[in-house]
Amino acid sequence: MKKHRVGIVNVTGYTGIELARLLIQHPGVVLTSVTGRSAAGNRLDAVLPHLIGTDLVIEAELGDVELAFSAMPHRESAPEVRHLLDRGIRVVDLSADFRLRDAAQYPAWYGFNHPEPQLLEQAVYGLTELHRDEIASARLVANPGCYPTGALLALAPAVKQGLINGHFIIDSKSGVSGAGRSLDLKAHYAEANEDVTAYALDGHRHLPEIVQELKQLRPQSSPAVTFVPHLVPMTRGILTTCYTPLHDELASSPRGKEKLRQIYLDFYKDEPFIKVVATPPHSKHTLGSNMCLIHPTIDTRTGRLVVVSCLDNLVKGAAGQAVQNMNLMLGLPETTGLEALAVWP
Ligand SMILES: NC(=O)c1ccc[n+]([C@@H]2O[C@H](COP(=O)([O-])OP(=O)(O)OC[C@H]3O[C@@H](n4cnc5c(N)ncnc54)[C@H](OP(=O)(O)O)[C@@H]3O)[C@@H](O)[C@H]2O)c1
């Protein structure tokens, strides 16, 4: 079988590194080119010694590939993506640069005027479970943020079924790798270890992405969302708990919890990377895997839906989902190269 040639732009960030790990082991593609800024000219396995089995050298410019992943910081990614598309290369962009439909949102949330607004229209939001068909034929896929992936997968069945009656509270806890590899005081061991804090209470950058996609799920709605992320002392993982009032009919039904669980089981029945679980999942249950675990229940005292989801921010929250999207774009079985179970403990 002919293998597809793929590449990674910025292989030395955490998501680029995780992409390399998945793609080197992928049976349907060959990773033929990777780029990096300060590490250009070095062998990949010298810079990242866990990547055994490759003789790739990190380049300054991406070679000739069929599909590329851009794992650049936001704002820097858009011109790179434009350049790749101009070369006829299909792209999965892991940055936020093509996730928002409306270019006017970028100055407000990201502090820059979008340099390639004409590309926003053709970018497909890469939450695989919700946009599978469009992803398969896309030239440009905007891979979702790690927090939005966990929150949207947790809420999608209830929103789509019209079970919600009001605003959403989304409370997320992320491991430190979510902040990336660049040096930052808040990620220093002595400051992050044995500490938990909330941040971005005035509005995290992932909020407009969550609102945009909730609206897509139910176009007649105007979702009011309070999203509060927290940094917790673990390397990987995101645990999200969503709270939202349910319509009385389900909230007060004697078998409400069972009915709710069945709605979630039906919604995700054919999804290889979503598991609706009977007890609250632990972030560690997804460590290193492409799974998202979801536990829906009802707080019967208040009539609220409570949904807990968890995933590995670098796998289903980034590189794993990007490979899942690549599989669709290349016509490969969606699970190829992503079957590994989580690492435990
Ligand atoms: N971390 C996550 O959990 C996660 C999840 C989903 C999406 N994302 C998104 O994925 C993208 C990559 O995130 P990440 O966490 O992998 O990043 P990261 O670990 O913070 O990336 C740091 C790397 O980026 C390089 N870099 C920084 N500025 C650059 C520039 N202007 N030009 C070229 N290289 C530059 C640095 O290379 P040098 O060594 O040359 O300085 C460094 O190797 C971001 O847009 C992020 O928002 C991240």
The ligand as an SDF file (V2000), in Angstrom:
LIG
                    3D

 48 52  0  0  0  0  0  0  0  0999 V2000
   -0.2060   22.5510   24.4680 N   0  0  0  0  0  0  0  0  0  0  0  0
   -1.4410   22.1250   24.2480 C   0  0  0  0  0  0  0  0  0  0  0  0
   -2.0170   21.3460   25.0600 O   0  0  0  0  0  0  0  0  0  0  0  0
   -2.1970   22.5480   23.0160 C   0  0  0  0  0  0  0  0  0  0  0  0
   -3.4140   21.9240   22.7300 C   0  0  0  0  0  0  0  0  0  0  0  0
   -4.1120   22.2980   21.5880 C   0  0  0  0  0  0  0  0  0  0  0  0
   -3.5970   23.2710   20.7610 C   0  0  0  0  0  0  0  0  0  0  0  0
   -2.4310   23.8960   21.0490 N   0  0  0  0  0  0  0  0  0  0  0  0
   -1.9430   24.9090   20.1070 C   0  0  0  0  0  0  0  0  0  0  0  0
   -0.9290   24.3210   19.3100 O   0  0  0  0  0  0  0  0  0  0  0  0
    0.0560   25.2910   18.9500 C   0  0  0  0  0  0  0  0  0  0  0  0
    1.3990   24.8000   19.4450 C   0  0  0  0  0  0  0  0  0  0  0  0
    1.2840   24.6750   20.8510 O   0  0  0  0  0  0  0  0  0  0  0  0
    2.3990   23.9770   21.7330 P   0  0  0  0  0  0  0  0  0  0  0  0
    1.8500   23.8460   23.0920 O   0  0  0  0  0  0  0  0  0  0  0  0
    2.9000   22.8090   20.9980 O   0  0  0  0  0  0  0  0  0  0  0  0
    3.4790   25.1200   21.6860 O   0  0  0  0  0  0  0  0  0  0  0  0
    4.7830   25.2700   22.5380 P   0  0  0  0  0  0  0  0  0  0  0  0
    5.1280   23.9630   23.1760 O   0  0  0  0  0  0  0  0  0  0  0  0
    4.6220   26.4580   23.4090 O   0  0  0  0  0  0  0  0  0  0  0  0
    5.7920   25.6350   21.3800 O   0  0  0  0  0  0  0  0  0  0  0  0
    6.9910   26.1270   21.7030 C   0  0  0  0  0  0  0  0  0  0  0  0
    7.8290   25.9470   20.4810 C   0  0  0  0  0  0  0  0  0  0  0  0
    7.4190   26.8700   19.4890 O   0  0  0  0  0  0  0  0  0  0  0  0
    8.5620   27.4370   18.8820 C   0  0  0  0  0  0  0  0  0  0  0  0
    8.2160   28.8190   18.5360 N   0  0  0  0  0  0  0  0  0  0  0  0
    7.7940   29.7740   19.3460 C   0  0  0  0  0  0  0  0  0  0  0  0
    7.5670   30.9090   18.6360 N   0  0  0  0  0  0  0  0  0  0  0  0
    7.8620   30.6210   17.3620 C   0  0  0  0  0  0  0  0  0  0  0  0
    7.8420   31.3570   16.1740 C   0  0  0  0  0  0  0  0  0  0  0  0
    7.4810   32.6240   16.1580 N   0  0  0  0  0  0  0  0  0  0  0  0
    8.2450   30.7730   15.0380 N   0  0  0  0  0  0  0  0  0  0  0  0
    8.6350   29.4780   15.0470 C   0  0  0  0  0  0  0  0  0  0  0  0
    8.6690   28.7200   16.1490 N   0  0  0  0  0  0  0  0  0  0  0  0
    8.2850   29.2970   17.2930 C   0  0  0  0  0  0  0  0  0  0  0  0
    9.6500   27.3290   19.8840 C   0  0  0  0  0  0  0  0  0  0  0  0
   10.7790   27.0540   19.1510 O   0  0  0  0  0  0  0  0  0  0  0  0
   12.2220   27.6130   19.4960 P   0  0  0  0  0  0  0  0  0  0  0  0
   12.8830   26.4590   20.1650 O   0  0  0  0  0  0  0  0  0  0  0  0
   12.7970   27.9510   18.1890 O   0  0  0  0  0  0  0  0  0  0  0  0
   12.0470   28.8060   20.3780 O   0  0  0  0  0  0  0  0  0  0  0  0
    9.2510   26.1320   20.7510 C   0  0  0  0  0  0  0  0  0  0  0  0
    9.8920   24.9480   20.2910 O   0  0  0  0  0  0  0  0  0  0  0  0
   -0.3510   26.6020   19.6230 C   0  0  0  0  0  0  0  0  0  0  0  0
   -0.9830   27.4150   18.6900 O   0  0  0  0  0  0  0  0  0  0  0  0
   -1.3170   26.1410   20.7270 C   0  0  0  0  0  0  0  0  0  0  0  0
   -2.2830   27.1250   21.0320 O   0  0  0  0  0  0  0  0  0  0  0  0
   -1.7050   23.5410   22.1560 C   0  0  0  0  0  0  0  0  0  0  0  0
  1  2  1  0
  2  3  2  0
  2  4  1  0
  4  5  1  0
  4 48  2  0
  5  6  2  0
  6  7  1  0
  7  8  2  0
  8  9  1  0
  8 48  1  0
  9 10  1  0
  9 46  1  0
 10 11  1  0
 11 12  1  0
 11 44  1  0
 12 13  1  0
 13 14  1  0
 14 15  2  0
 14 16  1  0
 14 17  1  0
 17 18  1  0
 18 19  2  0
 18 20  1  0
 18 21  1  0
 21 22  1  0
 22 23  1  0
 23 24  1  0
 23 42  1  0
 24 25  1  0
 25 26  1  0
 25 36  1  0
 26 27  1  0
 26 35  1  0
 27 28  2  0
 28 29  1  0
 29 30  1  0
 29 35  2  0
 30 31  1  0
 30 32  2  0
 32 33  1  0
 33 34  2  0
 34 35  1  0
 36 37  1  0
 36 42  1  0
 37 38  1  0
 38 39  2  0
 38 40  1  0
 38 41  1  0
 42 43  1  0
 44 45  1  0
 44 46  1  0
 46 47  1  0
M  CHG  2   8   1  16  -1
M  END
$$$$
